[in-house]
Amino acid sequence: MTEPAYVAVDWGTSSFRLWLVDRTGKVLAERRSDEGMLAAAKAGFPGVLQAHLAAVSVPDHLPVLVCGMAGAKTGWVEAGYVDTPAPLSAILKQAARVPGEARDIRILPGIAQRDTKAPDVMRGEETQLLGALGLEAAGEALVCMPGTHSKWVRVKDGTVAHFSTFMTGELFSVVSRETILSLAVAGANEAEDAASFKSAVKAAFEAPAFAANLLFTARSRQLLFGGTPAAARETLSGTLIGVELAAGLSGSVPKTGITLIASGRLAALYRQAFDALAVTVNPIDADEAVRRGLSMAAAAIWTK
């Protein structure tokens, strides 16, 4: 039977993911829950982690490596930041150890962009970058990482040179639930409307300054010409993603195209969006990227 070597944890704002991993990087057991930083801050980080460790019978001596919001100022233990330009290798060297725990538990740092004109921070995405690009990545990469807060990252020769955060996912949630447009999307089922989505992406990409107007067309078009709630939802989604892409693609794009780190529905949506704009995409699964990044970090920290 394969022996476990360490535990990897991706602890986000609203989600918790744990993997029991052997020395080759093979996942032996997995746990997922909605006990992210916000919930764990109330319940207690040690208790939440221990419950999941016990559920997969993790030995007491096994170390734990964590990335994500557990290392934020409002998290378990502040892990600090590596400042841009940030070599991905620096992430491996600045893991913070959780004090007062018998088990060796370490939290990886985030990356900070201390630019007064474009201040920005990331936590968790740096580990995905590490897993997706590796330490020896040569040349330039432009990385799109969709999410509640999407990240666009420019990496050169293994160093994060610049990045930008877009509140695309959160804006979609608020606009579709808390504004007049909630009437347009009410009752939308799981059916997709690729034509409406791609049309909205193109319109927003070509005229991002009209974003607020384009969003309202989800309502006005439905009132005047009909259309399903699903079409209205895809119009909202496509408009917000199109505006994000207009900014993300405003600089130089590597000849190899965009590196897209995403999973599930978001991966499919962004691939459709890039396809609508005829932009080459190199997709990488986000779960695989974060596990690979944690494996690289664990090897650097605990392999003698």
ZABAMI-963888 format. One line per field, with one value per residue (C-alpha): x, y, z. Coordinates in steps of 0.5 Angstrom, whole numbers, always signed. Layout:
N
u: (X ...)
v: (Y ...)
w: (Z ...)
***
This chain:
304
u: (+0 +3 +5 +2 +8 +4 -3 -4 -10 -13 -16 -20 -25 -31 -28 -24 -20 -16 -12 -8 -1 +4 +11 +10 +4 -1 -8 -10 -16 -19 -24 -28 -33 -36 -31 -27 -24 -30 -33 -27 -25 -32 -31 -24 -18 -15 -22 -24 -17 -17 -24 -22 -15 -19 -24 -19 -14 -8 -3 -1 +6 +4 +6 +1 +2 -4 -5 -10 -14 -12 -6 -9 -9 -16 -14 -11 -4 -1 +3 +5 +7 +12 +13 +13 +17 +16 +20 +15 +21 +21 +14 +17 +22 +17 +12 +10 +9 +3 +5 +3 +1 +5 +4 +8 +3 +6 +2 +5 +5 +1 +4 +3 +4 +6 +4 +1 -3 -5 -4 -6 -6 -7 -7 -8 -7 +1 +1 -3 +2 +7 +4 +2 +8 +14 +20 +24 +19 +23 +20 +13 +6 +0 -5 -12 -15 -23 -26 -30 -24 -21 -13 -9 -2 +4 +10 +17 +22 +19 +18 +11 +12 +5 -2 -9 -16 -23 -29 -32 -36 -38 -41 -45 -47 -49 -52 -56 -59 -60 -61 -67 -64 -66 -73 -70 -66 -71 -73 -67 -65 -59 -60 -54 -55 -48 -50 -53 -46 -41 -45 -45 -37 -36 -40 -37 -30 -31 -34 -32 -34 -41 -41 -47 -51 -50 -52 -59 -60 -61 -67 -70 -68 -73 -78 -78 -77 -78 -72 -71 -69 -63 -61 -61 -57 -52 -52 -50 -44 -42 -42 -38 -33 -32 -30 -25 -22 -22 -17 -14 -12 -10 -3 +2 -1 +5 +5 +3 -3 -7 -5 -12 -12 -20 -24 -31 -37 -32 -27 -32 -35 -28 -26 -32 -31 -24 -26 -31 -25 -21 -16 -11 -12 -8 -12 -10 -14 -14 -15 -9 -5 -6 -4 +2 +4 +3 +7 +13 +13 +12 +18 +22 +20 +21 +25 +32)
v: (+0 +7 +11 +18 +23 +30 +33 +39 +44 +50 +54 +59 +65 +60 +53 +48 +43 +37 +32 +26 +25 +20 +22 +21 +26 +21 +23 +18 +21 +28 +32 +38 +43 +50 +51 +57 +62 +66 +60 +57 +64 +63 +55 +55 +54 +48 +44 +45 +42 +37 +34 +33 +30 +25 +23 +21 +18 +22 +20 +25 +26 +28 +35 +40 +45 +50 +56 +61 +65 +61 +66 +72 +78 +75 +68 +63 +65 +71 +69 +75 +77 +76 +83 +84 +83 +76 +70 +64 +60 +65 +63 +56 +60 +64 +59 +61 +56 +55 +56 +52 +46 +39 +38 +41 +46 +51 +56 +59 +67 +71 +76 +83 +89 +95 +100 +106 +106 +99 +96 +89 +82 +75 +69 +62 +63 +64 +56 +55 +59 +55 +48 +51 +54 +51 +54 +54 +57 +61 +67 +70 +68 +72 +68 +68 +65 +66 +66 +70 +75 +74 +75 +76 +75 +77 +72 +73 +67 +65 +71 +75 +82 +84 +82 +85 +83 +83 +83 +79 +73 +78 +83 +78 +75 +82 +84 +78 +78 +85 +90 +90 +85 +80 +80 +78 +72 +70 +63 +61 +54 +50 +51 +55 +60 +60 +65 +70 +69 +70 +76 +79 +78 +81 +87 +88 +87 +92 +97 +96 +104 +102 +96 +99 +100 +93 +90 +93 +90 +84 +87 +91 +86 +81 +86 +89 +82 +77 +72 +67 +68 +64 +68 +74 +71 +69 +76 +79 +74 +75 +82 +82 +77 +81 +87 +83 +81 +88 +90 +83 +83 +90 +89 +85 +77 +72 +68 +62 +65 +65 +60 +59 +56 +54 +48 +47 +51 +57 +54 +52 +60 +63 +58 +60 +67 +67 +63 +68 +73 +68 +68 +62 +59 +54 +51 +48 +45 +49 +43 +40 +46 +48 +40 +41 +47 +45 +38 +42 +47 +41 +37 +44 +45 +37 +34 +33)
w: (+0 -2 +4 +5 +5 +7 +7 +2 +3 -1 +4 +0 +3 +2 +0 +3 -1 +2 -1 +2 -2 -3 -5 -12 -12 -12 -9 -4 -1 -2 +2 +0 +4 +4 +11 +8 +11 +13 +16 +19 +23 +27 +28 +29 +24 +28 +29 +22 +20 +25 +23 +16 +18 +22 +17 +12 +18 +17 +22 +27 +25 +17 +16 +12 +7 +6 +1 +0 +5 +11 +11 +10 +16 +18 +17 +21 +21 +17 +12 +9 +1 -4 -7 -15 -19 -15 -17 -16 -13 -7 -5 -3 +2 +5 +8 +15 +20 +25 +32 +38 +34 +35 +27 +22 +19 +14 +10 +3 +2 -3 -8 -7 -12 -8 -14 -12 -19 -19 -12 -12 -8 -9 -5 -7 -15 -14 -12 -18 -22 -19 -21 -28 -30 -26 -23 -30 -34 -40 -44 -43 -41 -40 -35 -34 -28 -28 -21 -16 -17 -24 -24 -30 -29 -33 -32 -35 -34 -28 -25 -23 -27 -26 -25 -24 -21 -24 -20 -25 -22 -16 -20 -24 -17 -15 -22 -23 -16 -13 -19 -24 -28 -23 -27 -33 -31 -26 -28 -32 -32 -34 -41 -44 -50 -53 -59 -54 -49 -55 -58 -51 -51 -57 -56 -49 -52 -58 -53 -46 -44 -46 -41 -36 -42 -45 -39 -39 -46 -42 -40 -45 -51 -47 -46 -53 -57 -53 -51 -45 -38 -40 -46 -41 -36 -42 -44 -37 -36 -43 -42 -36 -38 -45 -41 -37 -43 -46 -41 -40 -48 -48 -48 -52 -52 -53 -60 -56 -54 -47 -41 -38 -31 -29 -28 -29 -32 -32 -36 -41 -41 -42 -47 -51 -50 -52 -58 -60 -60 -64 -59 -58 -51 -47 -42 -35 -30 -24 -19 -22 -22 -15 -13 -17 -14 -7 -9 -11 -5 +0 -4 -3 +4 +7 +2 +5)
***
